[in-house]
Amino acid sequence: MLDVLVLISGSGSNLRALVEACADPEYPARIVAVGSDTEAPGFAHAAERGIPTFIVEPRAFDSRDAWGDELRAQIDAWTPDLVVCAGFMRILPAGVVRAFTPNIINLHPALLPLFPGAHAVRDALAAGVTQTGSTVHIVDEGVDTGPVIRQVTIAVEPGDDEATLHEKIKHIERPLLVDTVGAIARADINLKELVAS
Ligand code: GAR
């Protein structure tokens, strides 16, 4: 059984998909805790299943590194096998990344290396691409630069705006995340090898 800790900042619909997958006894992972940088609405999905939550707010610390040290300690306390950033909207300090890489993955709403950063859906629309999608990648010390694990593609349709396109992306990235975490748990994906290649 793979022990997973999920980091979120927002509505947590991807967290919810993972919570639901973990309710299936055949699914080879379980969520040990959910952390956030804020009072995230998505905590409700954890609370429904009695999954513990914690908040480490940057504004409570004098520096980014001090915030990162506390975040790392809170994550470490759960000794997860895998950390999943599912809509966690902060760049992790290097100390956090080094502590967990390659066992720390991120879900990003674009086909990386295209459109890294916090406004991926808006940036893809502005660029006029006809296809976009979602990427699960290993977190490294850059911004959305770590090795790609899996991607799914969807068409950008005429009339799509940022909200409709993001909703369509979320629709495909939920199963992407569930399948990827399942594959890591079954050792069908080897994160160490991905980093080395
Ligand atoms: C997802 O689309 C995820 O790819 C994106 O935030 C959304 C979270 O949705 N992540 C990023 O933009 C990271 N840079 P959710 O809260 O409904 O799961």
Residues whose N, C-alpha, C, O or C-beta is under 5 A from the ligand:
A	BS01	GAR	G10 S11 G12 S13 N14 L15 A86 G87 F88 L107 H108 P109 G117 A118
